[in-house]
Amino acid sequence: MSEKFDIPFKSDTVPAMLELGTRLRFRCHKGISCFNACCKQADITLTPYDIIRLKDRLGKSSTDFLREHTVPFQMDREGLPGVKLKTTDEGACLFVTEEGCSVYGDRPTSCRYYPLGHMSMLATGSKSEETHYFLVKEDHCKGHEEAQEQTIAEYLKDQETAQFDEMNHEWLTLMLKRRSMGPTVGRPPEATLQMFFMCSFDMDRFRRFVLSDNFRNTYDLEESIYQTFEKEDLSLMQFGVRFMKQAFFGERTIPEREGAWDTRLKEREEVWEARRQAEITRQQQAEDDKYKDA
């Protein structure tokens, strides 16, 4: 048995698996009759690295980029949050122009792979995944009728996917591991889902969380590491994966300060008790007001 995680295409049908040496006949260019057609029917799932590239390209914070250029969706039945590029009401990508993609140099991973999808498969008991590719053929696309032919490896090199694959790998592996564990009992708590969203996609909010006094008092990290997180999105993104491994899977990837857990538990108990007392006071006041009115 094996589990799979595929970006960006989802299907219940298992497609024909292709390898890097498989020859691909495809070419997209401005002179083709369907130029921009795929961008006008966009369904683009974004990875954390995609968001960093795009928000830097536009000179926006991650929070602003998410609000202005993405829409949320559920990546699985348990409500794990993901994001897709926002489109027009007709389904067109907001970055498409008559001349092509306005952010072409920083276009998302799935745009670079098109017309290929890729699928990572993790066999039960295996520690490493296998990656396979499959061909996506859409009726509107005439690129498959072009004469140009090359291997999948050559095509991906031309599309400059290597850096994206490297940056996406740890996060996609985390998703694959989560899926391979099978369904959990019920939907994860809302706080857990919000934490996942922040660690994966909103680097500016995650940075404030990591640089907070509460975080520093909990985790034993060198000050130089915090200085790096303050300046570098990529280091912070990679740390986010480590943090999720610890928070969601119990892997001790980040050292905690001695006694930090006990302190955190005590603080939570104090908060819970304060809330309980506040609720008792509220109910008593409501009773007093009821009899006063009577």
N, C-alpha and C positions, 0 to 999 in steps of 0.2 A: 504494500500500500504506500502511496505517496501523496503529499499535499502540494498545492501549487499556489503561487501568488503572481498575478499577472498585471502589469502596467503597460498600456492603459486600457487594454481591451478585456471585457468580461464576457464569458460565454459558457453555457452549459454543455456546449459541444466541444469535444476535444479535437483540435485541428491537426493537420499533418505537421509533424515536427520536422524542422529543417536545421541544418548545421551551418557553421561558419563557412564551410567550403562549398555549400550549395550555391549554384549559379542562379542569379536573379536578373530577370529582364524587366527593367523599369527605368524611366527617366522623367523628371518633372522640370519644366522650363517655361519661360514667359510666352513662348510661341505656341504652346499646346492649347487646344480648344477648351480644356477644362481647368485652365490655370485659375487658382484661388477657390475652385469649387469645394474642395475639402475644408477650407477655412471658413466657408459660408455654411457649413454643417458641422460645427465644431463641438466636440465633447471631450475636453482635454482635462484629464486628471493631473494634478500638480504634485510633485515631490517637494520636500523641504528645500533641496538645492535649487529647483526650478524657481521657487519663490524668492530666494536670495538673489539669483541672477536677474530676475525681472524687476524686483523692487529697486535694486541698485541701478539698473538701466534707466528706470523712470525717476530716480532720485527721491523715492518715497520711503517712509518707514514701513516696516512689515505690517503694522496695524492698519495704516492707511491703505496699503496695497490690498490687503485682504478685504477691507470694507469696500473699496472702489472697483476691484477687478476680479473678485472671486465670488463663488456661491458655495455654501456647504452642502455636503451630501453624506450619506451613511455608507461606509465601506463594507460593512458586514451586517448581519442580522441583529447583532448586539449593540448596534448604534455607534460603532467606532467612527469618529468624525474624519472626513477627508474634505478636500477642496477642489473645485474645478474652476477653470477660467469662465468668467461671466461672458455672456453673449448678448447680442441684440434679441429682440422678440422673435426675429426670424431665424435665430440660431447661428448668426455669423459671429466670428471672433472679433473682439473690439480692436484688435491690432492689425486686421487685414485692410489693405488699401488696393487700389487698382494696380499699383506697382509691385504688390506682394506684401510680405510681412514687415511691419514697421519695427519689429524687435528681432529681426531674423538672427542676428549674431548671438542673441540670448534666448532664443526660442526654447520652449520646454522639451523635456526628454521625449515625450511621445510624438511630438512633431518631427523630431530628428529621426525617429525610427520608422515613421510611416514610409511605405506601406507594410512595415513589419511590426509584429507584436513579439514580445519575448516573455518567456515563462520560466520561472525558477521552480524546480521540483526537489523536494526534500524527502528522500526515502526514509521510512520508519527505521530508527536506530542509527541513521547516518548523521555525521557531524557537518557535512558540507553539501551544498545544493548543486544541482546540475541545471545549466541554462540551455534552453532550446528556443528556436525561433519559429514563427509561422507567418504565412502570407495573408494579408488582408486585401481582398478584392472588392471594391465598391463599384456599382454600376456606372457612376458618373466619371470614374477615373480612367483616363485614356493613357496614363503613363505606362501601363502594362503593354500597350501596343507599340511602344517605341522600340527601336532596334538595339539600343545600348544594353549590353549584358556584362555583368560582373559578379563576383562572389559576394555573399552576404558580408564577409569580413571587409572586402574592398568598399562596399557601399557604406558600411558603418564608419569606416575610417574617413571617407569623404564627407560624411555628415557630422564628424567630430563628436561621436558619442562617448569616447573613452573617458574623458574627464567627468561627464555626467554619470556614467556607470560607476566610476570609482567613488564619487561623492554620494551616490544614491545607495550604494551596496549595503552599508550597515543598517540603514533604516529599512530597506526592503527585506533584509534578513530578519530584522525584528518582527516585521509584519508576517513573514513566512513562519517564524517560530510560533507566533501567537496563533496563527491559523492551524498549524500542525498539532497544537495542543487540544484541538477540538473545542466545541462550545462550552462556555462556562454556565454555571447555574444562574440563569436570569441575566438581566441587563446590568452591566457594570454601574456603580454609583456615578451620579452626574459629576461629582468632583473628580473622579478618575478620568472621565471622558474629557473634561475641561483641561485637566493636566496634560493629557496626551496631545490635545490640540495645541496648547501653548508650547510644549516642548518640541513639537514637530514643525509648526508653521509660523508662530508669532514670536520671532527671535527678540524683538524689542521688549515684549512683555516678559519673556523667559529671562532676558538679561536682568531686568529689574528684580525678578524673583531670585535669581542666583546671587546678585550683588547685595541682597537685603541682609540686615543684621541677623535675622532669624536663621537664614540659610548658612551664613558664615559660622554661627554659633553651633550649628548642627554638624557640619561636615568639615573634615580636617584637610584643607587644601592650602598650598603655598600662596602667599599674597601675589606672587608673579603670575599664577594661573588666573586669579581674578582680574589682574591687569590685562591679560590676554583676552579674557571674555569681554571685557569692557570695550575692546577695540575690534575684535575679529568675529564676524558672524559665522565663518566656517568652523572655527574651533568650538564656538558655542553650540553650533548645530550638532557636531560630533559628540560633544559632552551631553547634549540632550538625549541622544540614544543611550549613552551609558547610564544616565539618570533614570530613563524609563526601564532599562533592564533591572535596575535595583528596585525601583518603585513598584513595578508590575510583576516581575518574575523572581524577586528576592535575591538576585545575584549581587554579591557584595563587590561592586565595581568602583565604589567611591568610599574612601575611609570616613568613618564617623568619629566625632570627638567622644572621648570616654564619658559615659554617663548621659550622652545626648538623648538617647531613646527614653531613659527614665525621666529626664527633665521634660521632654516633649509630652510624655504620657501624663505627667503631673499637671502640666499647663492645660492640657486638654480636659483633664478631670475638673480642674478649677473652672474652666469655661463652661463645661456641662453643668456643674453645680450652680454657677451663677445664673445660667439660663433657666434651670429648674426653679430656683428661688424667685426669679423674675416672673415666671409663669404662675407660681403660687400667689405672688403679690397681685398680679393682674386679675386672677380669678377672685381673690378676696375683695379687691376694689370693685369688681363688677357686681359681686353680691351686695356690698355695702350700698352701691349706687342704686341697685334694684329696690332695696328696702327703703332707701331715702326717698325715692320717687313715689313709693307707695304711701 
